[in-house]
Each structure stands twice: as C-alpha cells, then as structure tokens.
Amino acid sequence: MTGEFVDELLTVNNYAIFDGYAKAQSVLGRHAEVVCSVSGGSDSDIVIDILSHVETPGTVHYCFFDTGLEFEATKEHLDYLEQRYGIEIERIKAVKPIPTCVREYGVPFLSKYVSEQMMRLQAHGFQWEDRPLKELMEKYPNCKTALQWWCNAYYSDEKGEVKMSRFSINRNKWLKEFIIQNPPDFPISNKCCEYSKKKPAKLTIKGYSADLEITGLRKAEGGIRSANFKTCFSPSKSKGCDTYRPVFWYTDGDKKVYEEHFNVQHSRCYTEYGMKRTGCVGCPYNPRINEELRVIKEHEPKLYRAAMFIFGKSYEYTRQKMMNAKEKAERVKA
C-alpha cells in the first residue's frame, strides 16, 4: 500500500476495513504463489478490490470455478472485473459439472449434511425404518454414522457425559416422520459441491504450487461453512497451502461502507435481479429457493428450465416436506 492510499483508508474511519488491509498486506507479503477464488458474488468483489491495492502484480492467480450451471449475469461480471482491475480470471471447468453429478449420484436435498446421510443410507438399501439403533446396526452393519443420525443417537463426550448430537435428524423438525411416510423414490447425494468446486480448487492449488488460498467467506453470513472457522487465517497443517479470508470479520455494515467508499460495483444479480446472495444456481440447499426460482424464471428463463430439469425432484420433495411440517405445526397449535 502506498502512503497516499493509507491516508485514504484513514478517511474511511472504519477499524475493520483499515485492520483488514493491514492484515492483507502482511499475509500476502509472506506468500509467493497465491490462488484467489472468484465467485462473482458481492463478498468476492470486495476481496478483489482489496487485493488490487496490496498484491504484487503477477503473484495472485484469480480463478472462477464453473459448475456448469451459472448465471449469465455472473459471466458478464467476470469480464467487467477483468477490465476494471486489469486482471485475468481463469475459468476452470468442473471435474464433473452439476448436471453430470446429479445424473450419476443423485440430487441435493435440504442440506449438505442431510444429503450425505441419506445418500449413505440409500447405498445400503435402507428401508427408512423406525427401529432401535441396535437392531438397525445388525441389519445394516456398515452404516454406523448415518444410522446414528437417523436414530438421534446419544454419545459420550470427553467427560463421559451422554449427549445427543446436534447433527441428529431431530435438528430438522419432523423430517424423520416425513421420510418414513414418504420414502424418496430417487437417489439423493451431496456430490455436486465436491466435484464442481472442491476438487477443481484442490487441483488448481496443486497446479500452481500455491502456498496461499484466498476466499471471500464472511463470518456474518452464518451457516456451517463460516462456523467451521474461528479466524480469518488458517495455516496449513502440513507444509502445504494456507487459507486466508480477507473479509471474514466484515459485518454487513462494514461491507456497505466499503462498497460506497471504494465504489465497488456488483453483478446484475444484485443490481437488476434484486438478489441478496448468489451461489450455485437453483441449489436445493437454499432456504429461499422458491424466491430464487422466481427471479431466475423472470431474468434468465433458459437457466430456470435447466434448474427445474436438474433439481425438479428435490424441489417437489422439499415442497412436500414443508407442507407436511406446516400441517403438523398447525395440529400442534390446535
């Protein structure tokens, strides 16, 4: 950072932003080969703007991981980012794009964790039976973790106290009852993320021999991803690649201040479509998926038809589950 830019930062009068820049300069100064994941989302836009002020030209490799199901508005925005910041964003294809993953493994349903456990149970021919864990373990001996999830199994912590796992099926109210009454007649899987994002990212890091990976994750987003981290920087457990999250501590207020002060422009997904967040298009994990589908249908109808074709069974099963939960809640109130 130049002295002139530091003076400009001081005029922002925001500690999170100033401290974030100091941290970014320190982290990048200790690494030689850096891979920055570009999503086309609003947090990612701020990350790129930060790096434009602190990176040594040529040391950061910007990469966009194409899942095979992307907004046209996002693709346009990548071109804009390249032009504004004078960078090259490498478009990297999925190891297996989302449509292929769904066809080969099954559709995502409700959440990554729920999908993983249901996938494991289906792989063992589980009949969605409401029986004691011990009895089910005898019938399906190689499916312990998923059966514990299904049975809300208790476990002993380090002090020997018996507790129920927060990852049990009861975390999703009335889900078990719904599945028993409505067993899925289609395969369920969480493989989309693994083959369209995680594996391509790992291969890219290896290909560049990168010693630092940068992402736009923010703690304020919530969810399992952000809950997995307690700080903005995670050193590699071996002599591999460290991970850095430049906007990890940004609140929504900090983010707004940054956008206004540095004139950060976002994609049409935000400015025209009215979306609050972007992710994998039409992902069934999205708790506001019906709202997103309406937006997609209005602004990118071809993409809408693709999402319905790929994820349609999951959408319908989720709709049935929500209606079932609503009916049970109304009966309880009555």
VOSE-400829 format. One line per 10 residues: number of its first residue (from 1); their letters; for each residue z, x, y of N, C-alpha, C. Coordinates in steps of 0.05 Angstrom, whole numbers, m for minus. Each point is the difference from the previous one (the first is absolute). Example, Ala and Ser with C-alpha at 12.3 -4.5 7.8 and 13.67 -1.06 7.14 Angstrom:
# VOSE-400829
1> AS> 156:264:m114:0:m18:24:0:18:24  m14:m7:21:1:16:24:14:m15:22;
//
This chain:
# VOSE-400829
1> MTGEFVDELL> 0:17:m24:0:m17:24:0:18:25  m16:m8:19:0:15:25:23:m9:18  7:17:19:22:m7:18:m7:m25:16  m25:m4:6:m9:m24:15:5:m25:m17  m6:2:m26:4:m23:m17:30:m6:m4  16:21:m1:29:m4:m2:11:m15:24  m10:7:23:8:m14:25:m8:m30:m2  m23:m5:m11:m9:m28:m3:18:m15:m19  8:14:m22:18:m13:m19:26:m8:13  10:17:17:26:m6:14:m2:m25:17;
11> TVNNYAIFDG> m24:m6:10:m3:m24:16:1:m26:m17  m4:3:m26:1:m23:m17:29:m11:m2  19:18:2:28:m7:0:7:m15:m26  m8:11:m22:6:m11:m26:8:22:m19  25:0:m10:9:22:m16:m15:2:m26  m5:m22:m13:m13:0:m27:m27:13:2  m15:m6:21:m27:12:4:2:30:6  17:7:18:3:29:7:9:16:m24  21:m10:m13:11:14:m24:m21:1:m22  m16:m21:m3:m20:0:m20:m21:21:4;
21> YAKAQSVLGR> m8:4:25:m19:21:7:11:27:m6  25:5:7:12:26:m5:1:6:m30  7:m21:m15:1:3:m30:m28:5:m11  m20:m15:10:m27:3:m9:m10:29:4  5:10:24:m9:27:6:13:21:m18  26:m4:m5:15:18:m17:m10:m1:m29  m5:m24:m11:m9:m3:m27:m28:11:m4  m18:m7:18:m27:11:m3:m2:30:3  18:11:16:1:29:4:8:15:m25  12:m13:m19:9:13:m24:m19:m4:m24;
31> HAEVVCSVSG> m22:m14:5:m19:m6:m22:m28:8:7  m15:9:m20:m27:10:5:m22:m20:m7  4:m15:m21:m20:m19:m9:12:m28:m1  m10:m17:17:13:m27:4:m20:m22:m7  8:m20:m15:m16:m23:m6:14:m24:13  m15:m15:17:11:m23:13:m14:m25:m10  15:m18:m11:m11:m25:m11:m5:m20:23  m25:m9:4:m7:m18:21:m6:m27:m13  14:m21:9:m4:m26:m11:m17:m19:17  m1:7:26:m14:m18:18:20:m21:12;
41> GSDSDIVIDI> 25:2:m8:21:m18:11:12:11:25  17:m16:13:12:6:26:18:24:m1  17:3:m21:17:23:m2:m16:26:m4  m21:m2:m16:m18:23:m5:m13:9:26  m7:m19:17:m13:6:26:19:18:17  25:m7:0:20:16:16:3:27:m12  0:2:m26:3:26:m13:m23:19:9  m24:m11:0:m24:16:7:3:9:29  9:m18:18:4:7:28:20:22:3  22:m1:m15:21:21:1:m12:26:m8;
51> LSHVETPGTV> m14:0:m23:m11:25:m11:m21:12:19  m14:m17:15:m20:11:18:12:18:22  26:m3:5:13:16:20:15:24:m11  4:1:m26:17:21:m11:m15:17:m22  m21:m10:m11:m12:15:m22:m17:23:10  m3:20:m17:m18:22:5:m27:m9:m11  m21:m1:16:m26:m11:m9:m9:12:m27  m7:m18:m18:m10:9:m26:20:2:m22  26:m3:6:21:2:m20:6:m27:m13  m8:m22:13:6:m26:m11:m25:m13:m12;
61> HYCFFDTGLE> 2:m8:m25:m22:m14:m14:6:m30:0  m15:m15:16:5:m29:1:m16:m14:m22  14:m17:m15:m12:m13:m23:6:m30:m1  m21:m15:m5:2:m29:m4:m6:m7:m29  19:m13:m13:m4:m6:m29:m11:m28:m3  m26:m1:m7:m14:m25:m2:6:m14:m26  13:m22:1:9:m15:m24:m23:m15:m14  m22:m3:15:m22:m17:m10:2:m28:10  20:m6:16:3:m26:12:13:4:28  m18:5:20:10:8:26:m13:m18:22;
71> FEATKEHLDY> 15:m4:22:m10:m15:23:m23:15:13  m20:m14:8:m22:12:15:12:10:27  19:m15:10:13:9:26:14:26:m4  12:5:m23:13:26:m5:m21:23:m1  m22:m5:m13:m21:20:m2:m11:7:28  m3:m20:16:m9:4:28:20:17:15  26:m6:m4:21:13:14:1:30:m7  m6:7:m24:0:28:m8:m21:15:16  m23:m12:5:m21:13:16:11:4:29  14:m20:10:11:2:27:20:23:2;
81> LEQRYGIEIE> 18:2:m20:20:21:0:m13:28:m1  m20:3:m15:m14:26:m2:m12:7:28  m11:m20:13:m13:5:26:21:6:21  21:m15:1:21:3:21:14:27:m3  7:8:m24:17:24:m4:m16:24:m9  m26:m3:m3:m16:23:m8:7:11:m28  6:m18:m18:8:8:m27:m19:m12:m21  2:10:m24:m16:m10:m22:19:m13:m20  m5:m25:m7:17:m14:m19:m16:m2:m26  9:14:m20:m14:0:m26:5:m27:m14;
91> RIKAVKPIPT> m21:m14:m8:2:m24:m15:0:7:m30  23:m6:m13:4:8:m27:0:m25:m18  m18:0:m20:m2:m23:m18:24:m1:m19  6:m23:m9:22:m4:m19:m8:12:m27  20:9:m15:m5:9:m28:m11:m24:m15  13:m23:4:m11:m26:m9:5:m20:22  m21:m12:11:3:m19:22:15:m25:m9  11:m15:18:16:m23:m6:m14:m20:m19  m25:m7:5:m13:m19:m19:0:10:m29  m5:26:m3:0:12:m27:28:m1:m13;
101> CVREYGVPFL> 20:7:16:28:m1:m10:7:m28:m9  m6:m20:16:6:m27:m8:m14:m8:m25  m25:7:m2:m16:m6:m24:11:13:m25  8:25:3:9:16:m24:29:m5:m7  18:m4:21:28:0:m6:13:m27:6  m9:m15:19:12:m25:8:5:m2:30  8:m24:8:4:m5:29:29:6:9  4:8:25:27:3:10:12:m28:4  26:m1:m3:14:m26:4:28:4:12  5:m12:22:25:m1:14:10:26:12;
111> SKYVSEQMMR> 3:21:m16:8:26:11:m7:22:m20  0:25:8:m7:22:m18:20:1:m23  25:m4:5:20:3:m21:m2:m23:m20  m3:m25:10:m3:m23:m18:m25:3:m17  m22:9:13:m25:4:m14:2:21:m23  15:21:6:3:21:m20:16:m10:m24  21:m15:5:16:m9:m23:m15:m21:m16  m14:m18:13:m16:m20:m14:m23:13:m16  m11:21:12:m21:15:m14:11:13:m26  24:11:2:12:12:m24:6:m20:m21;
121> LQAHGFQWED> 10:m23:8:6:m21:m19:m26:m11:m14  m20:m4:16:m26:m9:m11:m11:20:m20  3:26:6:m10:20:m18:13:m1:m28  24:m12:m1:14:m1:m26:m2:m29:m12  m18:m16:11:m4:m27:m10:24:m18:4  14:4:22:24:m16:5:m7:m29:3  17:m18:m10:m5:m28:0:16:m15:21  11:15:19:15:m12:23:22:m18:m10  17:12:m17:22:m13:m14:26:3:15  15:m21:1:27:1:13:21:4:m22;
131> RPLKELMEKY> 2:25:m8:19:7:m22:17:24:9  22:5:m14:18:23:7:m15:26:m2  8:19:16:m13:26:1:0:14:m28  23:m1:m13:2:13:m26:m20:m11:m20  m4:m26:0:m19:m13:m18:m29:8:8  m6:1:25:m26:7:9:m6:29:m5  20:17:2:m4:29:m5:m7:4:m29  10:m16:m18:m7:2:m28:m28:m8:m5  m9:m20:15:m27:m11:m4:m21:18:14  8:11:24:m18:17:16:14:27:5;
141> PNCKTALQWW> 2:17:m20:17:24:1:m9:21:20  m24:0:9:m10:21:17:m5:m9:29  16:m20:8:m5:m11:27:27:m4:15  18:19:m2:27:m3:9:2:m6:30  m13:16:17:3:m4:29:m9:m27:9  m23:m9:m9:m11:m26:8:18:m23:m10  10:4:m25:18:m21:m11:26:m2:15  10:23:9:25:0:17:m5:m15:26  m24:4:11:m8:m14:24:0:m30:m5  m13:m8:m22:m3:m28:m8:26:m14:m5;
151> CNAYYSDEKG> 19:15:m12:26:m11:m8:22:4:21  m7:10:23:21:5:21:22:17:m11  m7:21:m15:19:16:m15:20:14:18  24:3:m8:21:15:14:m2:29:m8  11:17:17:0:29:m6:26:12:9  7:23:m9:24:14:8:m7:22:20  13:0:23:m5:20:20:15:26:m6  0:19:18:13:26:m5:30:m2:m4  12:m21:11:29:m4:m3:6:m17:m24  m21:m8:m15:5:m16:m23:2:m30:5;
161> EVKMSRFSIN> m4:m8:25:1:m28:8:m26:m14:m8  3:m24:m12:m23:m15:m9:m12:m17:23  m25:4:5:m13:m14:23:m27:m11:m9  m10:m19:16:m27:m11:m5:m19:15:18  m22:9:m11:m20:15:15:m12:m18:22  m4:13:23:m13:m15:22:m29:m4:m5  m11:13:m21:m28:m4:m7:m4:m20:m23  21:m16:m6:m3:m20:m20:m18:m22:9  m9:m17:m19:m18:m21:7:13:m21:18  26:m2:0:14:m19:17:m3:6:29;
171> RNKWLKEFII> m10:25:6:m5:7:28:m22:m19:12  m17:m11:m17:m20:m20:8:9:m27:m11  12:m15:17:12:m25:m8:m19:m19:m15  10:m9:m23:m15:m19:m17:m25:11:m12  m5:26:2:m24:12:m11:0:m2:m31  22:7:m12:1:m1:m29:m5:m28:m11  13:m20:13:m3:m27:m9:m30:m9:3  m12:9:21:m28:m7:5:m18:12:m21  4:26:m7:m17:13:m19:3:m12:m28  25:m8:m7:4:m12:m26:m15:m26:m2;
181> QNPPDFPISN> 1:m16:22:m14:m26:0:m30:3:3  m9:23:13:m28:4:6:m8:29:m7  m1:6:m26:m7:28:m8:m28:7:11  m2:24:11:m27:9:10:m20:2:m22  m24:m11:5:m22:2:m20:m20:21:8  9:19:17:m18:21:9:17:26:3  m13:23:m3:15:25:2:10:6:28  24:11:2:13:8:26:4:30:m1  m5:13:23:2:29:1:6:9:29  12:24:1:5:13:27:m17:25:3;
191> KCCEYSKKKP> m22:2:m14:m16:24:m1:m18:5:25  m4:m21:16:m17:3:23:7:23:18  26:1:8:9:21:18:m2:27:m12  6:2:m26:m1:26:m13:m28:13:0  m20:m16:m6:m27:11:m3:m16:m1:26  7:m17:19:m16:m1:24:12:16:23  26:7:m2:13:14:22:16:25:m9  19:m4:m19:18:21:m8:m15:24:m13  m17:m6:m20:m14:21:m14:m20:14:18  m16:m15:17:m18:14:18:15:18:20;
201> AKLTIKGYSA> 24:m9:9:15:16:19:10:26:m14  9:m2:m24:10:24:m15:m23:20:m4  m24:m11:m8:m23:17:m4:m9:14:25  2:m15:23:m8:11:26:19:23:8  26:m4:m3:20:20:6:m5:25:m17  m5:m4:m25:m6:23:m18:m26:14:8  m20:m16:7:m26:11:7:1:18:25  17:m7:19:3:15:24:22:21:m2  14:0:m22:24:18:m3:19:m4:23  3:m26:7:17:m7:23:29:6:m4;
211> DLEITGLRKA> 13:9:21:29:4:m2:15:m21:16  m15:m19:13:13:m22:14:m17:m25:m1  12:m22:m6:m13:m26:0:13:m17:22  m17:m13:17:10:m16:22:m8:m29:m4  19:m18:3:m5:m29:m2:12:m15:24  m8:m25:3:9:m15:23:22:m20:m7  16:6:m20:22:m18:m8:22:m2:21  9:m24:6:22:m5:18:23:m14:m14  24:9:5:24:m12:m13:3:m29:8  m8:m7:25:3:m27:11:m18:m20:m15;
221> EGGIRSANFK> m20:10:m15:m17:m19:m15:16:m14:m22  20:13:m10:15:m11:m23:m16:3:m25  10:m13:m21:m14:1:m26:9:24:m17  m9:0:m25:8:21:m19:m10:27:9  m24:2:11:m11:26:7:18:14:20  7:m13:22:17:13:20:28:4:m10  10:m18:m17:27:2:m11:3:25:m17  m22:10:m10:1:24:m18:6:25:15  m1:m1:27:3:25:16:23:m4:20  15:22:5:22:m1:19:m6:17:25;
231> TCFSPSKSKG> m22:15:m1:m6:17:23:m30:2:3  m9:11:22:m29:2:6:m13:23:m15  16:18:m11:m12:24:m13:12:3:m29  m18:3:m19:8:4:m28:m12:26:m10  17:20:m4:m10:25:m11:m8:m4:m29  m20:16:m9:m9:m1:m27:22:10:m19  3:m13:m23:20:8:m19:m7:27:m13  m26:6:0:m9:26:m10:m13:14:24  m17:20:m6:m15:13:22:m26:m14:4  1:m26:3:m24:m16:3:m4:m10:29;
241> CDTYRPVFWY> m3:m26:2:m7:m12:26:23:m16:12  8:8:24:21:m16:14:m13:m25:11  17:m20:8:m9:m25:11:13:m4:27  m15:m8:20:10:m5:27:m10:m27:10  19:m15:12:m6:m26:11:7:m1:30  m19:7:17:5:4:29:12:m24:14  m7:m25:m8:10:m24:14:22:m14:m16  13:14:m19:19:m12:m18:23:m14:15  9:12:22:23:m11:15:m8:m18:23  m26:m5:4:m8:m17:21:7:m29:m5;
251> TDGDKKVYEE> 14:m13:19:4:m28:m1:m25:m14:10  m1:m26:m3:m23:m15:11:m2:4:30  24:2:14:0:5:28:m11:27:8  8:21:m15:m11:27:4:m30:0:m3  m9:m14:m20:m29:m1:m6:m15:m12:23  11:m22:11:m14:m14:22:m1:18:25  22:15:5:1:18:23:m21:22:m3  m2:10:m24:m20:22:m6:m28:m11:5  m6:m23:m12:m27:m12:2:m8:m3:29  18:m10:16:m6:m6:28:m3:26:17;
261> HFNVQHSRCY> 18:19:m5:0:24:16:m24:18:m6  m8:2:m26:m22:17:m8:m26:m15:m5  0:m25:7:m25:m16:m3:m11:1:m28  16:m5:m20:m9:1:m27:m14:m27:m6  m24:2:m10:m17:m23:m7:0:m5:m30  4:m25:m7:0:m7:m29:m25:m14:m8  m4:m4:m26:m24:m12:m10:m1:m30:7  m23:m12:m5:m4:m28:5:18:m18:m18  10:12:m22:18:m15:m17:24:m10:17  8:17:20:23:m7:17:m10:m15:25;
271> TEYGMKRTGC> m20:12:14:m7:m10:26:m17:m26:m1  m14:m4:m22:m18:m24:m2:10:m19:m21  6:11:m24:8:m18:m22:29:m10:3  16:14:16:28:m8:4:19:7:m22  m7:20:m16:18:9:m22:23:17:11  23:m2:m12:23:16:8:2:26:m16  m10:m1:m25:m1:24:m17:m25:m1:m16  m9:24:m8:m23:1:m18:8:16:m24  m12:m6:m22:4:15:m25:m23:m5:m18  4:0:m26:m22:m6:m18:m9:m28:4;
281> VGCPYNPRIN> m26:m4:4:m10:m27:7:6:m20:m22  13:m22:8:5:m22:m19:21:6:m21  16:21:4:19:8:m21:20:m22:m6  2:m9:m25:19:m21:m7:29:7:5  7:25:5:27:8:6:8:m9:28  m19:m5:17:5:m8:27:15:m27:1  25:m1:11:14:m26:1:m13:m20:18  m18:9:18:m15:m18:18:m30:m1:m8  m5:0:m26:m27:2:m9:m17:m24:8  11:m24:1:m15:m23:8:m10:2:29;
291> EELRVIKEHE> 17:10:17:m7:5:28:m22:20:2  2:22:m16:m20:21:1:m27:m10:m11  1:m17:m21:m25:m10:m11:m15:m18:21  15:m15:15:m12:m16:21:m14:18:21  13:22:6:m12:18:20:m25:13:m12  1:9:m25:m23:12:m13:m23:m19:m2  6:m25:m7:m21:m20:m3:m15:m5:26  15:0:22:m12:m5:26:m16:24:10  10:24:m3:m12:23:13:m18:17:m19  7:1:m25:m16:15:m19:m4:m16:m26;
301> PKLYRAAMFI> m17:m21:2:m3:m18:m23:m9:13:m26  m17:21:1:m9:13:m24:24:13:m14  17:12:16:24:12:m11:19:m21:m12  1:m23:13:17:m22:m10:m10:m8:m28  m26:m3:m3:m10:m9:m26:6:21:m21  m2:26:8:6:21:m19:30:m1:m9  18:m4:20:28:m1:m6:7:m23:m18  m13:m23:5:5:m24:m17:m9:5:m28  m23:13:m3:m11:6:m27:18:19:m15  10:21:14:16:21:m13:29:m9:m5;
311> FGKSYEYTRQ> 13:m13:19:28:m6:m2:6:m30:m4  m21:m16:m3:3:m29:m1:22:m10:m19  1:11:m24:19:m9:m20:29:5:10  4:23:13:26:6:10:8:m18:23  m19:m6:18:5:m19:22:10:m27:m11  m15:m10:m20:7:m26:m11:27:0:m14  5:22:m15:26:2:m14:23:1:20  m4:15:21:20:3:21:5:m27:14  m22:m15:5:2:m27:12:17:m18:m18  m5:1:m26:15:m17:m19:29:8:1;
321> KMMNAKEKAE> 5:26:1:28:10:0:15:m9:25  m14:1:23:13:m8:25:6:m30:0  m19:m16:m10:4:m29:m2:23:m6:m18  2:14:m22:21:m4:m19:27:6:12  1:23:15:25:8:13:8:m20:21  m19:m11:14:6:m20:21:11:m25:m12  m11:m9:m22:10:m24:m14:28:4:m9  6:23:m12:27:6:m10:20:1:23  m8:12:23:18:1:23:6:m27:11  m20:m18:0:4:m27:10:19:m16:m18;
331> RVKA> m2:5:m27:17:m14:m19:29:10:3  3:26:5:27:11:4:13:m12:25  m15:m3:21:10:m11:25:8:m29:m4  m16:m15:m16:5:m28:m5:26:m4:m17;
//
